[in-house]
Amino acid sequence: MAKHKAREIIEEILWKKEKARYVIYIYDRITNQARAISREQLLGLEGSFMKIKTSKGIVEIPLHRIIRIEKEGLVIYEKRLA
């Protein structure tokens, strides 16, 4: 199975520990809207999930919910919709 492009980018973000401003946008199925996650909230990857820190504690988000990743305001990943 091919690696998920968003996963590769997140692995790179975590590995490099860059100071660049990254924003990961996910589809929130409860609000039916995009939700922004900052680099500071990103804790790691586990299987097909990314772990993030929220006000409610640590949450696991499925990688397939990632719709866009931006670095310094530039889109570096965008999910193609069918």
KACORVEN-V192813 format. One record per backbone hydrogen bond with DSSP energy under -0.5 kcal/mol. CO is the residue of the C=O (numbers start at 1). NH is the residue of the N-H. E is the energy in kcal/mol with one decimal. If there is no record, write none. Layout:
# KACORVEN-V192813
co->CO nh->NH e->E
co->CO nh->NH e->E
This chain:
# KACORVEN-V192813
co->4 nh->8 e->-1.9
co->5 nh->9 e->-2.0
co->6 nh->10 e->-2.4
co->7 nh->11 e->-2.8
co->8 nh->12 e->-2.0
co->9 nh->13 e->-2.5
co->10 nh->14 e->-2.7
co->11 nh->15 e->-2.6
co->12 nh->16 e->-2.8
co->13 nh->17 e->-1.6
co->13 nh->18 e->-0.6
co->20 nh->22 e->-0.8
co->21 nh->72 e->-3.6
co->22 nh->39 e->-1.2
co->23 nh->25 e->-0.5
co->23 nh->70 e->-2.9
co->24 nh->26 e->-0.5
co->24 nh->37 e->-2.5
co->25 nh->67 e->-3.0
co->25 nh->68 e->-1.5
co->26 nh->28 e->-0.7
co->26 nh->35 e->-2.4
co->27 nh->29 e->-0.8
co->28 nh->32 e->-1.9
co->28 nh->33 e->-1.1
co->33 nh->28 e->-3.0
co->35 nh->26 e->-2.5
co->37 nh->24 e->-3.0
co->38 nh->41 e->-1.0
co->38 nh->42 e->-0.8
co->39 nh->42 e->-0.8
co->41 nh->53 e->-2.4
co->44 nh->51 e->-3.3
co->46 nh->49 e->-1.3
co->48 nh->63 e->-2.6
co->49 nh->46 e->-2.8
co->50 nh->61 e->-2.8
co->51 nh->43 e->-3.0
co->51 nh->44 e->-1.3
co->52 nh->54 e->-0.5
co->52 nh->59 e->-2.7
co->54 nh->57 e->-1.6
co->57 nh->54 e->-2.5
co->59 nh->52 e->-2.8
co->59 nh->61 e->-0.5
co->61 nh->50 e->-2.6
co->62 nh->65 e->-1.9
co->63 nh->66 e->-1.9
co->65 nh->27 e->-2.5
co->67 nh->79 e->-2.4
co->68 nh->25 e->-3.4
co->69 nh->76 e->-2.8
co->69 nh->77 e->-1.5
co->70 nh->23 e->-2.2
co->71 nh->74 e->-2.1
co->74 nh->71 e->-2.7
co->77 nh->69 e->-2.4
co->79 nh->81 e->-0.5
